[in-house]
Amino acid sequence: MRANAAVIAAVLLFSAGCAQVELRGSGDLGVIVERSAGRLQVVDTTRQASIGAIAGLGDLSHASVVYSRDGRYAYVFGRDGGLTKVDLLRLRIERRVVQSGNSIGGAISQDGKLVTAANYTPGGVRVFDADTLEMLADIPATYGDGGQRAKVVGIEDAAGSRFAFSLFEAGEIWVADLSVPRAPKIQKFRDIGRQPYDALVTLDGRYYLAGLFGEDGVAMLDLWHPERGVRRVLPGYGKGEQPLPVFKMPHLEGWAMAGHLAFLPAVGRHEVLVVDTLTWREAGRIAVAGQPVFVMAQPDGRQIWVNFALPDNDKVQVIDTETRQVTRTLSPGRAVLHMEFTARGESVWISARDDNRVTVYDTATFERKAELAVEQPSGIFFTVRALRFGF
C-alpha cells in the first residue's frame, strides 16, 4: 500500500508540474533583445504581447539569434563570447557556454545539428553540437604568414552542412564543409576585396554576397559552383562621387527581395541600391532620408522598410517596390535599431532603444497596433527564421 501511495503521489506531483506549462506551438513566438539588461523578452506575435523574460545572458550589445528547426530553442550569440541555448516554451536557459572573448554572431546548419559562432577574439569560427553545446571544432582565421588572425564576419549557413564566412582584415571568404564536424574541410578564396564587413546568403541558399567596407562593390560566391571563384558585382557604384562619413555599418543580412530585384543599403550614402539578380548589375537607386542600416522586405515583396544611422535614426521609411518611391516616413521613436516582419507580413515590429519601446505597425494601414515596454530593445527575432537559409 505504501509503495502504491508513493507512486500515486509521484504521478500527481508530475501532473501538477506539467499543468504549469502551457501546451502550445512555437510558430508565432519570438524574442526581443534587452541589450543592457542581458535579457530576452519572449513574445507572442498573435497576441502582440510579451509572455515572459529570460535573464542571465551576458553582454547582448550586439546580440544575434538563430533557431532550432522546431522553433523551440533560440541560440543567442552575445558580444562577450557567450553562446546560450534558450527554451522558449519553458522560458529558461537550457545551456550556456562562454566560448570566446568577443563574438559577432553565428549560424545553424541545414539539418539543425550544428551551431557555429563567428568570433572577433580570437578570430575564427567555433563549431558546437546543437543539443549539448559541446565544442566539436575550432577553425582559426589565420592569414598572411599564419601569425595573424582576422575578425570573422558574415557567417551564413549553406546546403550540405557548409558555412560561408568572411575575414575582415584578410579580405577573404572561406567555406567550411562540416559533413564530418570534427574534421572541417576549408576552401579559401583570397583577394576578394578590402574589408568585407557583413554578408548574406540568398533565400535559395545559392549565392553568398559580402559587402566591402574598404572599397565600393560586393563580392559574390556561387555556392553551387564554388570552383568558379568569387565574382565582383556592383564594382565602383559610387565612383566619382564624394562619399559621406559612415556613422554605422549597414547590415546586408536584412536585404530585401522583390521578384528578381534585390534592395541593398549603400555604404555611406543616402541611397538604397536596386540590383537585378538575373544579371547582378545595378538597376537603380532610391534616395532615402539617411544612411540605411537595415533594408528589409515585407514577405510578399510589396514593401521595403528602411531604418537609418545617426542623425536620422528616429525614422523609418517605406518604399513601394512597384514604383520604387518612398511612400511613408514614420517616427517609431528614438534610436530605431531593428525591424522584424511576422511570417506573412501583416505586421512589422520596430525597436526604439532610447524610448524603451517596441511598436507593432499594421503594414496595410501603417497604424500602430500595439506597444510593448522593453528595456533598451535592440534585435527582434521571430521563430519563422528557423525555416530559412541565412537566418
C-alpha positions in Angstrom: 0.0 0.0 0.0 2.8 2.4 0.9 4.5 1.7 -2.4 1.3 2.3 -4.3 0.7 5.6 -2.4 4.2 6.7 -3.3 3.6 6.0 -7.0 0.3 7.9 -6.9 1.9 10.9 -5.1 4.7 11.0 -7.7 2.2 10.9 -10.6 0.1 13.7 -9.0 3.3 15.8 -8.5 4.4 15.2 -12.1 0.9 16.1 -13.4 0.9 19.3 -11.3 4.3 20.3 -12.8 3.1 19.6 -16.3 0.0 21.7 -15.8 2.2 24.8 -15.2 3.5 24.6 -18.8 1.1 25.8 -21.4 0.5 23.4 -24.2 1.3 25.4 -27.4 3.3 25.6 -30.6 6.3 27.8 -31.2 5.5 29.1 -34.7 4.3 32.5 -33.6 6.9 33.1 -30.9 9.9 35.3 -31.0 12.4 37.1 -28.8 13.4 40.8 -28.3 16.8 41.5 -27.0 17.1 43.8 -24.0 20.7 44.7 -24.6 21.7 46.5 -21.4 19.9 44.0 -19.1 21.3 40.8 -20.6 17.8 39.6 -21.0 15.3 38.4 -23.6 11.6 39.2 -23.8 9.8 36.2 -25.3 6.8 37.4 -27.3 3.7 36.0 -28.8 3.2 37.7 -32.2 -0.5 36.6 -32.4 -1.4 38.3 -29.1 1.2 41.0 -29.7 2.4 40.7 -26.1 5.3 39.5 -24.0 4.8 36.1 -22.4 7.9 36.2 -20.2 11.5 37.1 -19.8 14.8 35.1 -19.6 17.7 36.8 -17.8 21.4 35.9 -17.4 22.6 36.0 -21.0 25.6 38.3 -20.5 26.6 41.2 -22.8 23.9 41.5 -25.5 25.1 44.8 -27.0 25.4 43.2 -30.5 23.4 40.0 -30.0 22.0 37.8 -32.7 19.8 34.8 -32.6 19.2 31.6 -34.6 16.6 28.9 -34.0 16.3 25.1 -33.9 14.3 23.5 -36.7 11.2 23.2 -34.5 11.4 26.8 -33.3 11.5 25.8 -29.6 15.1 26.7 -28.9 16.9 30.0 -29.5 20.7 30.1 -29.7 21.8 33.5 -28.6 25.3 34.9 -29.5 26.5 37.6 -27.1 29.2 40.2 -27.6 31.1 38.7 -24.6 31.5 35.4 -26.4 28.6 33.7 -24.7 26.5 31.1 -26.6 23.2 30.4 -24.8 20.6 27.9 -25.7 17.2 29.1 -24.5 13.9 27.1 -24.3 11.1 29.5 -25.4 8.4 27.2 -24.1 9.7 26.8 -20.6 11.2 30.3 -20.5 14.6 29.2 -19.3 18.2 28.8 -20.2 18.9 25.3 -21.3 22.7 25.5 -21.6 25.3 28.3 -21.8 29.0 28.4 -22.6 31.4 31.4 -22.9 33.3 30.3 -26.0 35.4 33.3 -26.9 36.3 36.9 -25.8 34.3 38.7 -28.4 31.7 37.2 -30.7 29.7 38.8 -33.6 27.1 36.2 -34.5 26.5 32.7 -35.6 24.5 30.3 -37.7 22.9 26.9 -37.6 23.3 24.0 -40.1 20.8 22.9 -42.6 19.9 19.8 -40.6 19.9 21.7 -37.3 22.6 19.6 -35.7 25.5 22.1 -35.6 25.7 25.7 -34.3 28.7 27.9 -35.4 29.9 31.0 -33.7 31.9 33.8 -35.6 34.5 35.4 -33.4 36.4 38.6 -33.3 38.6 37.5 -30.4 40.3 35.2 -31.0 39.5 35.5 -34.7 37.9 32.3 -36.1 34.9 30.0 -36.1 33.9 27.5 -33.4 31.6 24.6 -34.1 29.2 23.2 -31.4 26.7 20.3 -31.1 23.3 22.0 -31.2 21.9 19.6 -28.5 24.7 19.7 -25.9 26.8 22.8 -26.9 29.9 20.6 -26.8 32.6 22.2 -29.0 33.4 19.9 -31.9 35.9 22.0 -33.9 37.9 25.3 -33.8 38.8 27.0 -37.0 41.3 29.8 -36.5 41.1 32.6 -39.1 44.8 32.9 -39.8 46.1 34.7 -42.8 49.3 36.2 -44.3 52.2 34.3 -42.8 49.9 32.5 -40.5 50.8 34.6 -37.5 47.8 36.9 -37.7 44.1 36.2 -37.1 41.3 38.1 -38.7 37.9 39.0 -37.3 35.3 36.7 -38.7 32.1 38.4 -40.0 29.1 37.5 -42.1 28.8 33.8 -41.2 26.0 32.1 -43.1 24.6 28.6 -43.4 24.5 26.8 -46.7 23.3 23.5 -48.1 25.1 20.3 -47.1 26.5 21.2 -43.7 28.5 24.0 -45.1 29.1 27.5 -43.7 30.4 30.5 -45.5 32.1 33.4 -43.7 34.4 36.4 -44.4 37.7 37.5 -42.9 37.6 41.3 -42.3 41.4 42.2 -42.3 42.4 39.4 -44.7 39.9 40.2 -47.5 39.0 36.6 -47.8 35.9 34.3 -48.0 36.1 30.8 -46.5 33.7 27.9 -46.9 33.8 25.2 -44.3 32.4 21.8 -45.0 31.4 20.3 -41.7 30.0 17.0 -43.0 32.5 15.5 -40.5 32.2 18.1 -37.8 35.5 17.2 -36.0 37.4 17.3 -39.3 36.4 20.5 -41.2 37.4 20.9 -44.8 38.1 24.6 -45.6 38.0 26.2 -49.1 39.6 29.6 -49.2 39.0 32.4 -51.6 41.6 35.2 -51.4 41.8 38.8 -52.7 38.0 39.2 -52.7 38.1 42.9 -51.9 39.1 45.1 -48.9 37.4 44.7 -45.6 34.3 42.5 -46.1 32.1 43.7 -43.2 28.9 41.7 -43.5 27.3 39.2 -45.7 24.1 37.4 -46.7 23.1 34.2 -48.5 20.2 34.3 -50.9 16.9 32.7 -49.9 17.6 29.7 -52.1 21.0 29.2 -50.4 22.9 29.6 -53.7 24.8 32.9 -53.6 26.9 34.3 -50.8 27.4 38.0 -51.0 29.9 40.0 -48.9 29.7 43.8 -48.6 33.0 45.6 -48.8 33.7 48.5 -46.4 37.2 49.3 -47.7 36.0 49.9 -51.3 32.9 50.0 -53.4 31.4 46.8 -54.6 30.1 43.4 -53.4 32.0 40.1 -53.6 29.7 37.2 -54.7 30.4 33.4 -54.5 28.1 30.9 -56.2 27.9 28.1 -53.6 26.5 25.7 -56.3 29.7 26.2 -58.3 32.5 27.4 -55.9 35.1 26.3 -58.4 34.2 29.4 -60.5 35.6 31.6 -57.7 34.5 34.9 -56.3 32.9 37.4 -58.7 32.8 41.1 -58.1 29.4 42.7 -58.7 28.5 46.4 -58.4 32.1 47.5 -58.9 32.5 51.2 -58.3 28.9 52.0 -57.8 29.9 55.2 -56.0 32.8 56.0 -58.3 33.3 59.7 -59.0 31.1 60.8 -56.1 32.2 62.1 -52.7 31.2 59.5 -50.1 29.7 60.7 -46.8 31.2 59.8 -43.4 29.9 56.4 -42.3 28.0 56.7 -39.0 27.0 53.0 -38.7 27.9 49.9 -40.7 24.9 48.8 -42.7 23.6 45.3 -42.4 23.3 43.1 -45.5 21.6 40.2 -43.7 18.3 42.1 -43.8 18.4 42.7 -47.5 15.2 42.8 -49.5 14.0 40.7 -52.4 11.0 41.5 -54.6 10.7 39.3 -57.7 14.1 39.3 -59.4 15.2 42.6 -57.8 17.3 43.0 -54.6 17.4 46.1 -52.5 20.6 46.7 -50.6 21.9 49.5 -48.3 24.6 51.7 -49.8 27.6 52.3 -47.6 28.0 55.9 -46.6 25.2 57.2 -48.9 21.6 58.3 -48.5 20.5 55.6 -51.0 19.1 52.2 -51.4 20.6 50.2 -54.3 18.4 48.2 -56.6 20.1 45.1 -58.2 18.8 42.8 -60.9 19.6 39.3 -59.6 19.4 37.9 -63.2 22.5 39.8 -64.2 23.8 41.0 -60.8 24.0 44.5 -62.1 22.7 47.8 -60.7 19.2 48.5 -61.8 18.6 51.8 -60.0 18.9 53.8 -56.8 16.3 55.2 -54.4 17.0 58.4 -52.5 16.2 58.0 -48.8 16.3 60.1 -45.6 19.7 59.0 -44.4 22.3 56.3 -44.4 20.4 52.9 -44.5 21.2 50.3 -41.9 18.6 47.6 -42.5 16.7 47.3 -45.8 14.0 44.7 -45.2 11.3 43.3 -47.4 7.7 42.5 -46.4 7.3 38.7 -47.1 5.2 39.3 -50.2 7.8 41.7 -51.6 5.4 44.6 -52.0 7.1 47.0 -49.5 10.6 47.7 -48.4 11.1 49.1 -44.9 14.4 51.0 -44.1 15.9 52.4 -40.9 18.9 54.7 -40.6 22.1 55.6 -38.8 22.6 58.8 -36.9 21.4 61.5 -37.1 18.3 60.0 -38.8 17.8 57.0 -36.6 14.4 58.1 -35.3 12.9 57.5 -38.8 11.7 54.5 -40.8 10.8 54.9 -44.5 8.6 52.6 -46.6 9.3 52.0 -50.3 6.8 50.7 -52.8 8.7 48.1 -54.9 6.5 48.7 -58.0 7.1 52.5 -58.2 10.4 52.5 -56.3 9.2 55.5 -54.4 9.2 56.3 -50.7 5.5 56.3 -49.7 5.7 56.8 -46.0 8.0 58.2 -43.4 7.3 57.0 -39.8 8.7 58.1 -36.4 8.6 55.0 -34.2 10.9 56.5 -31.6 14.4 57.4 -30.7 17.3 55.2 -31.9 15.4 52.7 -34.1 17.7 49.6 -34.1 15.8 46.8 -35.8 12.7 45.6 -37.5 11.1 42.2 -38.0 8.0 41.1 -40.0 5.6 38.5 -38.9 5.6 35.3 -41.0 3.1 36.6 -43.6 3.9 40.2 -43.2 0.6 41.7 -41.8 2.7 43.4 -39.1 6.1 44.7 -38.5 7.7 45.1 -35.1 10.2 48.0 -34.6 12.5 48.6 -31.6 13.3 52.1 -30.4 16.2 51.7 -27.9 16.1 55.2 -26.3 12.4 55.1 -25.7 12.4 51.6 -24.2 9.7 50.6 -26.6 8.8 48.2 -29.3 6.0 49.3 -31.6 3.9 47.0 -33.8 2.7 48.5 -37.1 -0.1 47.3 -39.4 1.7 47.1 -42.8 -1.5 47.8 -44.7 -2.7 50.9 -42.8 0.6 52.0 -41.1 -1.4 52.3 -37.8 0.2 51.4 -34.5 -1.4 48.2 -33.4 0.5 47.7 -30.1 3.3 49.0 -28.0 5.5 46.9 -25.6 7.6 48.3 -22.8 11.0 46.8 -23.3 14.3 47.9 -21.7 16.6 49.3 -24.3 15.4 46.9 -27.1 17.7 46.1 -30.0 17.3 42.9 -32.1 13.9 41.3 -32.8 13.9 37.7 -34.0 10.9 35.6 -34.8 10.9 31.8 -35.0 9.9 31.8 -38.7 13.7 32.3 -39.2 14.1 28.6 -38.4 12.7 27.7 -41.9 15.0 29.9 -44.0 18.6 29.9 -45.2 20.7 32.7 -43.8 18.5 33.5 -40.8 
